[in-house]
Amino acid sequence: MTRVPIQPALFTWARQRARLDEAELAARFPHLAEWETGAVQPTLRQLEQYAQATHAPLGYFFLPAPPEEAVPIPDFRTMGRGMPRLSADLLDVIYTCQTRQTWYRDEALVNGEAPLPFVGSVTLATPPAEAAALIRQRLGFSVQARRECPTWTEALRLFIAQAEQAGVMVMVSGVVMNNNNRHLDPQEFRGFALADGIAPLVFINGADSKAAQMFTLAHELAHLWLGQTALSDATLSETSDHATETWCNRVAAELLVPHAEFRAALQQDETIDLALKRLAKHFKVSSLVVLRRMLDVGWLDRDAFWGAYRAEEARIKALAARNAGGGDFYRTTVARVSKRFAQTLVASTLEGRTLYRDAFRMLGIAKPGTFNELGRTLGFPT
């Protein structure tokens, strides 16, 4: 039986890059430990199976050493620094979104769409409150409109719809493509923005809490207004050591909860628990956003903020775990690829400008019937 000579370090690299459970992977590949020490070499078939299981390009295994992979977009994260290495999931999501963006830009140019003036319209010298006001005006994103939503989850849906109406593709997914076996890790990243005058795109890690997703969207929109592509933490609790991230966090907080309105809504003698419930309902944002604004305006000191924040974060995570469940496949797919992108792609495919195989690949689907039903969901007479 022919064996393929592979450097042992490449097996370890692929395993760590995929972030798969070592015991489960060893159960699938009984000789993995021997491959990683060089005691045994795999057959070509075994190597192909291992590459597929670890989501690693087969050709990489023939390199003399593990490749040095870098994030293909500017990286402003802080929480991801302790990770062992860049994950295959994050890389594949970025590459997928870049492919979608390139396709959308070309299609938009064919259709004669004009550049969006808000992309790159501000700088770091722009006061965060002023930048937030510009975003709010462009989106029609008001406290009053959110207050009319029955829940802050509905307010998040409204926020996404308003961003899409303004011209931004907003993609929300907790998995790679439609592969429910490849879950994204919120500890690695929360979202990213791909700035482009014709096809601006925001990706939100849907595996994160709904509370965090609202802030992530606001944060990534700030990056688009700067005209800057970025991979972000967009964390509410920490202060970033990147000036750009600090600025985007301030814009996001001001966009979601305007400083003047928030101060006016505070009641000095109210307990934190009561204030959180009342203000979260008033502004239709998560309690974590409210806590952050309490710190920003000096209503809480840092010690009190941290105690309340950790307790509230634990409560939200526990609630999310209890409420976890499936949803409608077609609505989920539209959310994962952006309604704006999906509508444009389906129309282009039905009109013959885009091949069905290319549409299937960008949507993460495999069957014509699934595509047709997705088109009907979007209002097309397929």
VOBA-1610 file (N, C-alpha, C; in pm, whole numbers, padded with zeros to 5 digits, always signed):
BEGIN
Met+00085-00119+00000Met+00000+00000+00000Met+00089+00125+00000Thr+00065+00216-00094Thr+00148+00335-00110Thr+00118+00437+00000Arg+00223+00485+00063Arg+00210+00588+00167Arg+00259+00723+00114Val+00203+00830+00168Val+00239+00964+00124Val+00328+01029+00230Pro+00448+01072+00195Pro+00537+01134+00293Pro+00491+01276+00327Ile+00447+01295+00450Ile+00396+01424+00497Ile+00472+01464+00623Gln+00506+01591+00634Gln+00571+01640+00755Gln+00475+01626+00874Pro+00517+01563+00983Pro+00427+01540+01097Pro+00360+01666+01151Ala+00432+01778+01149Ala+00378+01902+01206Ala+00253+01949+01132Leu+00237+01907+01007Leu+00120+01950+00930Leu-00008+01886+00980Phe+00000+01766+01034Phe-00120+01704+01091Phe-00166+01779+01216Thr-00070+01817+01298Thr-00102+01894+01419Thr-00156+02030+01381Trp-00093+02094+01283Trp-00139+02225+01235Trp-00285+02219+01189Ala-00319+02119+01110Ala-00456+02108+01057Ala-00556+02083+01170Arg-00517+02000+01266Arg-00608+01971+01378Arg-00634+02096+01461Gln-00530+02170+01494Gln-00547+02290+01575Gln-00620+02399+01499Arg-00593+02410+01371Arg-00659+02510+01287Arg-00809+02485+01280Ala-00848+02358+01274Ala-00991+02323+01267Ala-01060+02330+01401Arg-00981+02331+01511Arg-01035+02335+01647Arg-01134+02222+01672Leu-01096+02105+01626Leu-01179+01987+01649Leu-01133+01916+01776Asp-01227+01847+01838Asp-01194+01772+01958Asp-01093+01662+01923Glu-00981+01660+01995Glu-00873+01568+01962Glu-00917+01422+01975Ala-00994+01391+02077Ala-01038+01253+02097Ala-01132+01208+01985Glu-01225+01297+01945Glu-01318+01262+01837Glu-01244+01244+01705Leu-01146+01331+01680Leu-01071+01320+01556Leu-00988+01192+01555Ala-00931+01157+01670Ala-00851+01034+01680Ala-00939+00910+01661Ala-01065+00920+01701Ala-01155+00807+01681Ala-01183+00784+01532Arg-01186+00893+01458Arg-01207+00882+01313Arg-01080+00840+01240Phe-00965+00881+01295Phe-00836+00850+01233Phe-00746+00785+01338Pro-00756+00653+01354Pro-00686+00581+01462Pro-00534+00598+01461His-00477+00631+01344His-00332+00645+01335His-00286+00791+01349Leu-00377+00881+01391Leu-00344+01023+01397Leu-00222+01049+01485Ala-00218+00988+01602Ala-00105+01010+01692Ala+00026+00968+01626Glu+00022+00861+01550Glu+00143+00814+01481Glu+00178+00906+01364Trp+00076+00959+01296Trp+00103+01056+01190Trp+00172+01181+01247Glu+00124+01225+01364Glu+00178+01348+01423Glu+00320+01330+01476Thr+00360+01206+01500Thr+00498+01181+01544Thr+00588+01140+01428Gly+00527+01107+01314Gly+00605+01063+01199Gly+00632+00914+01198Ala+00578+00840+01294Ala+00602+00696+01301Ala+00536+00622+01184Val+00422+00677+01138Val+00347+00617+01028Val+00305+00727+00932Gln+00299+00698+00805Gln+00250+00793+00705Gln+00114+00746+00653Pro+00027+00838+00615Pro-00106+00799+00565Pro-00102+00758+00418Thr-00206+00689+00377Thr-00228+00666+00234Thr-00286+00795+00176Leu-00288+00804+00044Leu-00344+00923-00020Leu-00491+00937+00016Arg-00563+00827+00019Arg-00705+00831+00053Arg-00725+00880+00196Gln-00643+00831+00288Gln-00652+00877+00428Gln-00620+01025+00439Leu-00521+01070+00363Leu-00485+01212+00366Leu-00599+01299+00314Glu-00662+01255+00207Glu-00775+01329+00151Glu-00888+01338+00252Gln-00916+01229+00321Gln-01022+01228+00422Gln-00987+01319+00539Tyr-00861+01318+00579Tyr-00819+01403+00691Tyr-00826+01550+00652Ala-00785+01582+00530Ala-00793+01721+00483Ala-00937+01769+00481Gln-01027+01681+00436Gln-01169+01718+00434Gln-01224+01737+00575Ala-01186+01648+00665Ala-01236+01656+00803Ala-01187+01781+00874Thr-01067+01826+00842Thr-01009+01943+00910Thr-01025+02071+00829His-01097+02065+00717His-01123+02183+00633His-00994+02251+00590Ala-00894+02171+00558Ala-00763+02223+00516Ala-00741+02189+00368Pro-00688+02282+00290Pro-00658+02252+00149Pro-00559+02135+00139Leu-00590+02040+00054Leu-00507+01921+00043Leu-00362+01957+00008Gly-00344+02055-00079Gly-00210+02091-00122Gly-00120+02140-00010Tyr-00181+02195+00097Tyr-00100+02244+00209Tyr-00021+02133+00277Phe-00072+02011+00270Phe-00005+01900+00338Phe+00127+01860+00270Phe+00150+01911+00151Phe+00273+01878+00081Phe+00379+01988+00098Leu+00348+02086+00184Leu+00446+02190+00214Leu+00551+02135+00311Pro+00669+02196+00316Pro+00773+02148+00409Pro+00745+02182+00554Ala+00655+02278+00577Ala+00622+02320+00714Ala+00485+02385+00712Pro+00417+02394+00827Pro+00286+02458+00831Pro+00293+02601+00779Pro+00195+02643+00700Pro+00197+02779+00645Pro+00166+02882+00752Glu+00219+03001+00734Glu+00187+03113+00823Glu+00066+03185+00765Glu-00050+03155+00815Glu-00173+03217+00764Glu-00203+03345+00841Ala-00236+03447+00768Ala-00270+03575+00829Ala-00415+03609+00799Val-00476+03688+00887Val-00611+03736+00861Val-00608+03820+00734Pro-00694+03791+00637Pro-00687+03863+00509Pro-00744+04004+00512Ile-00790+04050+00627Ile-00838+04187+00642Ile-00777+04246+00769Pro-00776+04378+00783Pro-00719+04439+00905Pro-00783+04383+01031Asp-00699+04346+01127Asp-00744+04276+01248Asp-00735+04370+01368Phe-00852+04406+01424Phe-00856+04495+01539Phe-00903+04423+01666Arg-00897+04292+01664Arg-00944+04217+01781Arg-00845+04227+01897Thr-00901+04209+02017Thr-00817+04193+02135Thr-00842+04058+02199Met-00969+04011+02200Met-01000+03887+02270Met-00950+03765+02196Gly-00923+03776+02064Gly-00878+03661+01988Gly-00730+03633+02000Arg-00657+03718+02072Arg-00512+03704+02076Arg-00465+03579+02150Gly-00549+03527+02241Gly-00507+03410+02316Gly-00538+03279+02245Met-00599+03287+02127Met-00633+03167+02052Met-00506+03099+02000Pro-00507+02965+01989Pro-00386+02895+01945Pro-00342+02932+01804Arg-00436+02948+01714Arg-00406+02992+01579Arg-00537+03033+01512Leu-00524+03096+01396Leu-00641+03136+01321Leu-00721+03012+01283Ser-00853+03018+01299Ser-00934+02900+01269Ser-00970+02894+01121Ala-00990+02771+01073Ala-01036+02751+00936Ala-01174+02812+00918Asp-01257+02808+01023Asp-01393+02860+01013Asp-01392+03011+00987Leu-01312+03084+01062Leu-01305+03229+01043Leu-01253+03262+00904Leu-01146+03197+00863Leu-01091+03223+00730Leu-01193+03195+00620Asp-01263+03083+00631Asp-01360+03047+00527Asp-01476+03145+00522Val-01519+03195+00637Val-01627+03294+00639Val-01582+03424+00573Ile-01461+03469+00603Ile-01412+03593+00541Ile-01401+03576+00390Tyr-01342+03464+00346Tyr-01327+03442+00202Tyr-01462+03431+00133Thr-01558+03366+00198Thr-01692+03355+00141Thr-01757+03491+00125Cys-01745+03575+00227Cys-01805+03708+00221Cys-01735+03796+00117Gln-01605+03782+00103Gln-01534+03856+00001Gln-01579+03815-00139Thr-01603+03685-00158Thr-01653+03636-00287Thr-01791+03694-00316Arg-01878+03692-00216Arg-02012+03748-00234Arg-02005+03897-00264Gln-01919+03967-00193Gln-01907+04111-00214Gln-01859+04142-00356Thr-01758+04068-00402Thr-01707+04090-00537Thr-01815+04067-00641Trp-01891+03958-00624Trp-02000+03931-00717Trp-02103+04044-00714Tyr-02141+04086-00594Tyr-02245+04190-00581Tyr-02198+04321-00643Arg-02070+04357-00619Arg-02018+04481-00676Arg-02026+04478-00828Asp-01983+04367-00888Asp-01988+04356-01034Asp-02131+04366-01086Glu-02224+04300-01017Glu-02365+04304-01058Glu-02421+04445-01043Ala-02385+04512-00935Ala-02434+04649-00912Ala-02382+04744-01020Leu-02257+04727-01061Leu-02201+04812-01166Leu-02270+04787-01299Val-02299+04660-01329Val-02373+04628-01451Val-02510+04696-01451Asn-02571+04701-01333Asn-02704+04762-01321Asn-02699+04913-01307Gly-02578+04971-01310Gly-02565+05116-01307Gly-02584+05180-01172Glu-02563+05104-01064Glu-02580+05160-00930Glu-02467+05257-00898Ala-02501+05367-00832Ala-02404+05471-00798Ala-02338+05439-00665Pro-02216+05490-00643Pro-02151+05470-00512Pro-02234+05528-00399Leu-02222+05467-00282Leu-02295+05514-00165Leu-02211+05622-00095Pro-02265+05740-00080Pro-02185+05853-00030Pro-02143+05842+00116Phe-02210+05759+00194Phe-02177+05754+00337Phe-02051+05673+00366Val-02011+05583+00274Val-01893+05501+00298Val-01768+05591+00293Gly-01695+05597+00405Gly-01577+05681+00412Gly-01607+05829+00429Ser-01728+05861+00479Ser-01768+06002+00489Ser-01723+06070+00617Val-01666+05995+00713Val-01619+06055+00838Val-01476+06008+00864Thr-01412+06068+00962Thr-01277+06029+01003Thr-01276+06014+01155Leu-01162+05969+01207Leu-01149+05955+01353Leu-01154+06090+01422Ala-01136+06197+01346Ala-01147+06331+01404Ala-01292+06374+01421Thr-01384+06302+01358Thr-01526+06334+01372Thr-01572+06295+01512Pro-01635+06385+01587Pro-01685+06347+01720Pro-01781+06228+01710Pro-01769+06130+01799Pro-01856+06012+01793Pro-02005+06047+01790Ala-02046+06149+01865Ala-02187+06186+01866Ala-02231+06236+01729Glu-02143+06308+01661Glu-02175+06357+01527Glu-02183+06242+01428Ala-02088+06148+01436Ala-02091+06032+01348Ala-02217+05948+01371Ala-02253+05930+01498Ala-02374+05853+01531Ala-02498+05922+01473Ala-02501+06054+01479Ala-02615+06127+01425Ala-02626+06109+01274Leu-02512+06104+01205Leu-02512+06084+01061Leu-02564+05944+01025Ile-02520+05844+01101Ile-02568+05708+01077Ile-02717+05699+01106Arg-02758+05758+01218Arg-02899+05755+01257Arg-02987+05819+01150Gln-02939+05931+01095Gln-03015+06001+00992Gln-03026+05918+00865Arg-02916+05856+00825Arg-02916+05776+00702Arg-03008+05655+00715Leu-03009+05593+00832Leu-03087+05471+00851Leu-03231+05498+00896Gly-03258+05617+00946Gly-03387+05643+01008Gly-03400+05567+01139Phe-03288+05557+01210Phe-03277+05473+01330Phe-03301+05558+01454Ser-03426+05564+01498Ser-03460+05649+01610Ser-03502+05567+01732Val-03487+05627+01849Val-03532+05562+01973Val-03681+05538+01967Gln-03756+05634+01912Gln-03900+05621+01905Gln-03943+05502+01820Ala-03877+05483+01704Ala-03912+05371+01617Ala-03885+05238+01686Arg-03774+05231+01760Arg-03741+05107+01831Arg-03836+05084+01947Arg-03879+05192+02012Arg-03970+05179+02126Arg-04102+05117+02083Glu-04139+05135+01957Glu-04264+05079+01906Glu-04254+04930+01873Cys-04130+04876+01873Cys-04113+04732+01851Cys-04155+04657+01977Pro-04219+04542+01962Pro-04266+04469+02081Pro-04153+04416+02170Thr-04038+04386+02111Thr-03923+04336+02188Thr-03797+04398+02130Trp-03686+04389+02207Trp-03562+04441+02151Trp-03505+04348+02046Thr-03550+04220+02042Thr-03511+04132+01932Thr-03573+04183+01801Glu-03698+04228+01810Glu-03762+04288+01693Glu-03691+04418+01655Ala-03642+04489+01754Ala-03567+04612+01726Ala-03438+04580+01649Leu-03375+04468+01682Leu-03256+04425+01608Leu-03291+04394+01463Arg-03404+04326+01442Arg-03447+04297+01305Arg-03473+04426+01228Leu-03534+04524+01295Leu-03559+04652+01231Leu-03426+04720+01196Phe-03332+04715+01288Phe-03200+04774+01267Phe-03134+04714+01143Ile-03137+04582+01130Ile-03078+04515+01015Ile-03149+04557+00887Ala-03283+04561+00891Ala-03359+04600+00772Ala-03327+04742+00730Gln-03310+04831+00827Gln-03278+04971+00796Gln-03139+04983+00734Ala-03043+04904+00785Ala-02908+04905+00728Ala-02910+04853+00585Glu-02987+04747+00561Glu-02997+04692+00427Glu-03065+04791+00332Gln-03167+04858+00380Gln-03236+04956+00297Gln-03143+05070+00258Ala-03048+05101+00346Ala-02951+05208+00318Ala-02844+05163+00219Gly-02835+05031+00193Gly-02739+04983+00095Gly-02634+04889+00149Val-02642+04852+00278Val-02543+04765+00341Val-02594+04621+00341Met-02513+04528+00293Met-02546+04386+00306Met-02512+04342+00448Val-02610+04294+00522Val-02588+04249+00660Val-02610+04099+00664Met-02503+04025+00692Met-02507+03880+00696Met-02488+03834+00840Val-02583+03756+00890Val-02581+03709+01029Val-02583+03557+01029Ser-02476+03496+01077Ser-02471+03350+01079Ser-02382+03302+01192Gly-02422+03189+01248Gly-02341+03128+01353Gly-02265+03007+01304Val-02272+02981+01171Val-02204+02866+01112Val-02136+02909+00983Val-02050+02822+00930Val-01985+02845+00801Val-02082+02803+00692Met-02115+02899+00602Met-02216+02874+00499Met-02344+02821+00566Asn-02395+02706+00518Asn-02511+02644+00582Asn-02472+02515+00652Asn-02344+02503+00686Asn-02293+02381+00748Asn-02311+02388+00900Asn-02414+02324+00950Asn-02444+02331+01093Asn-02348+02251+01180Asn-02251+02187+01118Asn-02146+02118+01194Asn-02023+02205+01214Arg-02024+02323+01152Arg-01909+02414+01165Arg-01956+02543+01234His-01958+02539+01365His-02007+02651+01443His-01898+02756+01462Leu-01935+02882+01447Leu-01841+02992+01468Leu-01826+03019+01618Asp-01710+03062+01657Asp-01678+03084+01798Asp-01679+03234+01829Pro-01777+03281+01910Pro-01780+03424+01945Pro-01655+03469+02020Gln-01583+03374+02082Gln-01460+03411+02151Gln-01348+03443+02053Glu-01363+03401+01928Glu-01261+03434+01828Glu-01291+03566+01759Phe-01418+03591+01726Phe-01455+03719+01665Phe-01605+03740+01679Arg-01645+03866+01676Arg-01787+03899+01686Arg-01843+03947+01553Gly-01759+04003+01469Gly-01807+04049+01340Gly-01697+04115+01261Phe-01729+04152+01138Phe-01634+04228+01058Phe-01709+04311+00955Ala-01639+04412+00906Ala-01693+04500+00803Ala-01601+04494+00682Leu-01661+04484+00564Leu-01586+04491+00438Leu-01632+04619+00367Ala-01551+04724+00379Ala-01589+04854+00325Ala-01576+04856+00173Asp-01673+04913+00108Asp-01673+04928-00036Asp-01779+05031-00072Gly-01746+05120-00163Gly-01840+05225-00199Gly-01965+05176-00267Ile-01956+05062-00334Ile-02071+05006-00406Ile-02137+04894-00328Ala-02056+04813-00261Ala-02107+04691-00197Ala-02058+04676-00053Pro-02092+04769+00036Pro-02049+04756+00176Pro-02116+04635+00241Leu-02039+04566+00325Leu-02089+04441+00385Leu-02052+04435+00532Val-02146+04389+00613Val-02122+04363+00755Val-02157+04218+00782Phe-02067+04148+00848Phe-02095+04012+00893Phe-02101+04012+01044Ile-02207+03951+01099Ile-02227+03941+01243Ile-02224+03795+01283Asn-02145+03762+01382Asn-02137+03624+01431Asn-02269+03589+01500Gly-02350+03509+01434Gly-02482+03474+01486Gly-02477+03377+01603Ala-02358+03322+01633Ala-02344+03236+01750Ala-02333+03318+01877Asp-02312+03448+01862Asp-02306+03538+01976Asp-02447+03566+02026Ser-02457+03622+02144Ser-02589+03654+02199Ser-02656+03764+02118Lys-02788+03767+02120Lys-02861+03873+02051Lys-02820+04009+02106Ala-02793+04011+02236Ala-02750+04136+02299Ala-02623+04189+02234Ala-02528+04101+02210Ala-02402+04143+02150Ala-02419+04176+02002Gln-02510+04109+01933Gln-02527+04133+01790Gln-02572+04276+01760Met-02658+04331+01842Met-02703+04468+01822Met-02584+04564+01826Phe-02499+04546+01926Phe-02384+04634+01940Phe-02284+04609+01827Thr-02266+04484+01786Thr-02174+04453+01678Thr-02215+04522+01549Leu-02344+04519+01517Leu-02391+04585+01395Leu-02362+04735+01401Ala-02393+04797+01514Ala-02366+04941+01527Ala-02217+04970+01513His-02135+04886+01573His-01990+04903+01568His-01938+04890+01425Glu-01984+04787+01353Glu-01934+04765+01218Glu-01985+04872+01122Leu-02102+04927+01146Leu-02149+05039+01065Leu-02057+05159+01082Ala-02007+05180+01203Ala-01912+05288+01226Ala-01787+05268+01141His-01742+05143+01129His-01627+05115+01042His-01658+05150+00897Leu-01778+05119+00851Leu-01814+05153+00713Leu-01817+05303+00692Trp-01868+05376+00789Trp-01870+05522+00776Trp-01727+05578+00771Leu-01633+05508+00834Leu-01492+05544+00823Leu-01433+05501+00688Gly-01504+05412+00619Gly-01450+05356+00496Gly-01343+05253+00521Gln-01354+05182+00631Gln-01248+05094+00676Gln-01296+04950+00690Thr-01225+04858+00626Thr-01247+04715+00645Thr-01182+04673+00775Ala-01250+04590+00855Ala-01194+04554+00986Ala-01260+04429+01042Leu-01178+04349+01111Leu-01225+04236+01192Leu-01225+04282+01337Ser-01338+04263+01406Ser-01356+04331+01534Ser-01396+04240+01649Asp-01368+04291+01769Asp-01424+04238+01892Asp-01563+04296+01915Ala-01571+04428+01900Ala-01696+04500+01927Ala-01753+04463+02063Thr-01666+04456+02163Thr-01712+04416+02295Thr-01757+04535+02377Leu-01865+04515+02450Leu-01922+04621+02532Leu-01843+04646+02660Ser-01778+04542+02709Ser-01723+04550+02844Ser-01581+04604+02850Glu-01505+04587+02742Glu-01364+04622+02747Glu-01336+04753+02676Thr-01223+04814+02709Thr-01172+04929+02638Thr-01058+04882+02550Ser-01071+04900+02419Ser-00971+04850+02326Ser-00846+04936+02331Asp-00733+04873+02295Asp-00610+04949+02284Asp-00592+05005+02142His-00690+04982+02055His-00690+05042+01922His-00775+05169+01926Ala-00717+05280+01883Ala-00792+05406+01882Ala-00916+05395+01794Thr-00903+05323+01683Thr-01016+05308+01591Thr-01130+05231+01658Glu-01096+05123+01729Glu-01199+05044+01795Glu-01266+05124+01907Thr-01189+05199+01980Thr-01247+05282+02085Thr-01345+05382+02026Trp-01306+05443+01914Trp-01394+05539+01847Trp-01522+05471+01799Cys-01508+05354+01736Cys-01626+05282+01685Cys-01717+05239+01800Asn-01659+05199+01913Asn-01741+05163+02030Asn-01821+05283+02079Arg-01759+05399+02081Arg-01829+05519+02127Arg-01940+05557+02031Val-01915+05545+01902Val-02019+05573+01803Val-02135+05475+01821Ala-02103+05347+01837Ala-02207+05245+01852Ala-02294+05273+01975Ala-02229+05305+02087Ala-02304+05333+02210Ala-02393+05455+02193Glu-02341+05558+02128Glu-02420+05680+02108Glu-02534+05656+02009Leu-02510+05571+01909Leu-02615+05541+01812Leu-02730+05466+01879Leu-02697+05369+01961Leu-02800+05287+02024Leu-02871+05360+02138Val-02793+05431+02218Val-02849+05500+02335Val-02789+05641+02341Pro-02854+05740+02280Pro-02800+05877+02279Pro-02776+05929+02421His-02662+05989+02440His-02617+06033+02572His-02719+06123+02642Ala-02767+06226+02571Ala-02858+06323+02633Ala-02990+06256+02673Glu-03045+06172+02587Glu-03171+06104+02618Glu-03152+06007+02734Phe-03036+05944+02739Phe-03010+05846+02844Phe-03000+05915+02980Arg-02927+06024+02987Arg-02914+06097+03114Arg-03050+06146+03163Ala-03131+06190+03069Ala-03264+06241+03106Ala-03354+06129+03158Ala-03329+06006+03113Ala-03414+05893+03152Ala-03372+05829+03284Leu-03252+05862+03333Leu-03203+05802+03458Leu-03279+05855+03579Gln-03299+05767+03677Gln-03360+05804+03804Gln-03261+05773+03914Gln-03219+05875+03985Gln-03104+05864+04074Gln-03119+05757+04183Asp-03235+05743+04241Asp-03253+05651+04353Asp-03300+05511+04311Glu-03304+05483+04183Glu-03354+05356+04134Glu-03246+05248+04147Thr-03286+05128+04183Thr-03190+05017+04192Thr-03144+04978+04052Ile-03029+04911+04045Ile-02976+04871+03915Ile-03072+04777+03844Asp-03128+04679+03916Asp-03217+04581+03853Asp-03338+04648+03790Leu-03400+04738+03864Leu-03517+04807+03809Leu-03479+04898+03694Ala-03366+04966+03707Ala-03321+05057+03602Ala-03290+04980+03473Leu-03228+04864+03486Leu-03195+04784+03368Leu-03322+04745+03291Lys-03421+04696+03363Lys-03544+04653+03298Lys-03615+04769+03231Arg-03624+04880+03303Arg-03697+04996+03251Arg-03626+05057+03129Leu-03495+05077+03140Leu-03421+05145+03034Leu-03402+05055+02912Ala-03385+04924+02935Ala-03376+04832+02821Ala-03506+04834+02741Lys-03618+04840+02810Lys-03748+04848+02743Lys-03766+04983+02675His-03719+05088+02741His-03735+05224+02688His-03656+05242+02558Phe-03530+05200+02558Phe-03443+05220+02442Phe-03442+05100+02347Lys-03509+04991+02385Lys-03513+04868+02305Lys-03371+04821+02268Val-03289+04813+02370Val-03155+04756+02355Val-03137+04654+02466Ser-03027+04580+02462Ser-03004+04482+02566Ser-02963+04550+02696Ser-02978+04477+02804Ser-02938+04528+02935Ser-02787+04554+02942Leu-02709+04481+02861Leu-02564+04503+02860Leu-02529+04640+02803Val-02603+04682+02700Val-02582+04816+02644Val-02618+04921+02747Val-02726+04899+02818Val-02767+04994+02922Val-02659+05006+03030Leu-02605+04892+03073Leu-02499+04895+03174Leu-02378+04973+03125Arg-02341+04953+03000Arg-02227+05025+02946Arg-02251+05175+02947Arg-02372+05215+02914Arg-02403+05359+02914Arg-02406+05415+03055Met-02447+05333+03151Met-02443+05376+03292Met-02300+05407+03334Leu-02207+05325+03287Leu-02065+05351+03315Leu-02019+05476+03242Asp-02059+05492+03116Asp-02013+05605+03034Asp-02055+05739+03093Val-02176+05744+03149Val-02226+05873+03201Val-02196+05891+03349Gly-02128+05792+03412Gly-02089+05806+03551Gly-02194+05766+03652Trp-02302+05701+03607Trp-02406+05657+03700Trp-02358+05536+03780Leu-02265+05458+03721Leu-02200+05347+03790Leu-02049+05369+03788Asp-01981+05332+03898Asp-01835+05332+03892Asp-01790+05199+03830Arg-01662+05186+03803Arg-01614+05069+03730Arg-01634+04938+03807Asp-01614+04940+03938Asp-01632+04817+04016Asp-01778+04771+04012Ala-01870+04866+04031Ala-02012+04831+04027Ala-02053+04784+03888Phe-01996+04849+03787Phe-02025+04809+03649Phe-01983+04665+03624Trp-01859+04630+03664Trp-01809+04497+03635Trp-01891+04389+03707Gly-01927+04415+03832Gly-02008+04318+03904Gly-02142+04295+03837Ala-02208+04405+03800Ala-02339+04395+03736Ala-02328+04335+03596Tyr-02222+04371+03524Tyr-02206+04324+03387Tyr-02187+04173+03382Arg-02099+04121+03468Arg-02074+03976+03468Arg-02199+03898+03506Ala-02273+03949+03603Ala-02396+03880+03645Ala-02500+03882+03533Glu-02513+03996+03466Glu-02612+04007+03359Glu-02572+03925+03238Glu-02443+03921+03208Glu-02395+03841+03096Glu-02422+03693+03119Ala-02399+03646+03241Ala-02426+03506+03275Ala-02575+03475+03262Arg-02660+03567+03307Arg-02804+03547+03297Arg-02849+03537+03151Ile-02794+03624+03066Ile-02832+03624+02925Ile-02787+03496+02856Lys-02666+03450+02887Lys-02615+03327+02826Lys-02701+03206+02866Ala-02740+03202+02992Ala-02824+03092+03040Ala-02961+03095+02971Leu-03016+03214+02955Leu-03145+03229+02888Leu-03135+03188+02742Ala-03025+03227+02676Ala-03006+03192+02535Ala-02995+03041+02517Ala-02927+02974+02610Ala-02912+02828+02603Ala-03048+02759+02615Arg-03134+02810+02703Arg-03266+02749+02720Arg-03355+02771+02598Asn-03335+02885+02531Asn-03421+02919+02419Asn-03365+02876+02284Ala-03250+02807+02286Ala-03187+02766+02160Ala-03277+02669+02086Gly-03283+02686+01954Gly-03365+02594+01874Gly-03354+02628+01728Gly-03416+02547+01644Gly-03408+02568+01501Gly-03508+02673+01455Gly-03504+02701+01327Gly-03596+02798+01269Gly-03626+02758+01126Asp-03701+02843+01058Asp-03734+02819+00918Asp-03607+02825+00834Phe-03581+02720+00754Phe-03456+02712+00677Phe-03440+02830+00583Tyr-03546+02867+00513Tyr-03533+02970+00410Tyr-03516+03108+00472Arg-03587+03137+00579Arg-03566+03265+00647Arg-03426+03271+00706Thr-03380+03158+00759Thr-03245+03153+00815Thr-03140+03175+00707Thr-03160+03113+00591Thr-03065+03129+00481Thr-03059+03274+00434Val-03174+03338+00424Val-03178+03479+00384Val-03102+03564+00485Ala-03122+03537+00613Ala-03050+03613+00716Ala-02900+03590+00707Arg-02861+03467+00675Arg-02718+03434+00669Arg-02647+03501+00553Val-02717+03524+00442Val-02650+03581+00324Val-02691+03725+00298Ser-02785+03778+00376Ser-02840+03914+00359Ser-02952+03912+00257Lys-03062+03974+00295Lys-03177+03979+00205Lys-03143+04054+00077Arg-03066+04163+00091Arg-03027+04242-00026Arg-02946+04157-00124Phe-02850+04082-00070Phe-02767+03997-00155Phe-02851+03886-00218Ala-02934+03819-00138Ala-03014+03708-00187Ala-03109+03751-00299Gln-03176+03864-00281Gln-03269+03912-00383Gln-03196+03942-00513Thr-03081+04007-00501Thr-03004+04043-00621Thr-02952+03919-00691Leu-02904+03821-00615Leu-02849+03699-00673Leu-02957+03616-00741Val-03071+03599-00676Val-03179+03521-00735Val-03228+03587-00864Ala-03244+03719-00861Ala-03289+03791-00982Ala-03190+03774-01096Ser-03062+03789-01066Ser-02958+03776-01168Ser-02955+03635-01226Thr-02977+03535-01140Thr-02975+03396-01187Thr-03095+03366-01275Leu-03212+03410-01233Leu-03333+03386-01311Leu-03330+03459-01445Glu-03259+03571-01448Glu-03248+03649-01573Glu-03133+03602-01661Gly-03057+03503-01614Gly-02954+03442-01696Gly-02817+03505-01690Arg-02795+03603-01601Arg-02663+03667-01593Arg-02567+03590-01503Thr-02622+03508-01413Thr-02539+03429-01322Thr-02574+03282-01336Leu-02472+03197-01343Leu-02495+03054-01355Leu-02556+02999-01226Tyr-02645+02901-01242Tyr-02707+02839-01126Tyr-02602+02780-01033Arg-02498+02717-01088Arg-02396+02656-01004Arg-02324+02760-00918Asp-02303+02880-00975Asp-02238+02987-00898Asp-02332+03040-00790Ala-02459+03050-00822Ala-02557+03093-00722Ala-02566+02993-00609Phe-02570+02865-00643Phe-02575+02761-00539Phe-02455+02770-00447Arg-02337+02790-00506Arg-02213+02796-00427Arg-02216+02915-00331Met-02260+03030-00377Met-02260+03149-00291Met-02369+03144-00185Leu-02476+03071-00213Leu-02585+03058-00116Leu-02563+02941-00020Gly-02474+02850-00056Gly-02450+02733+00029Gly-02559+02630+00019Ile-02620+02618-00101Ile-02723+02518-00122Ile-02682+02427-00237Ala-02752+02315-00254Ala-02710+02218-00354Ala-02819+02176-00451Lys-02946+02201-00420Lys-03056+02149-00501Lys-03135+02261-00568Pro-03174+02239-00697Pro-03257+02338-00766Pro-03388+02366-00691Gly-03447+02263-00632Gly-03572+02283-00559Gly-03556+02377-00441Thr-03442+02366-00374Thr-03415+02457-00262Thr-03401+02599-00311Phe-03333+02617-00424Phe-03317+02751-00482Phe-03453+02808-00520Asn-03536+02728-00583Asn-03668+02776-00627Asn-03754+02817-00508Glu-03750+02737-00401Glu-03828+02770-00282Glu-03774+02896-00216Leu-03642+02913-00216Leu-03584+03035-00163Leu-03631+03156-00243Gly-03636+03139-00375Gly-03686+03248-00460Gly-03830+03284-00428Arg-03913+03183-00405Arg-04053+03210-00369Arg-04061+03281-00234Thr-03974+03244-00141Thr-03968+03312-00010Thr-03938+03460-00028Leu-03856+03492-00128Leu-03818+03630-00153Leu-03915+03703-00246Gly-04020+03633-00290Gly-04122+03696-00372Gly-04108+03679-00521Phe-04018+03590-00565Phe-03999+03567-00707Phe-04092+03453-00755Pro-04154+03468-00872Pro-04242+03364-00926Pro-04160+03255-00996Thr-04082+03177-00917Thr-03995+03074-00976Thr-04073+02946-01005
//
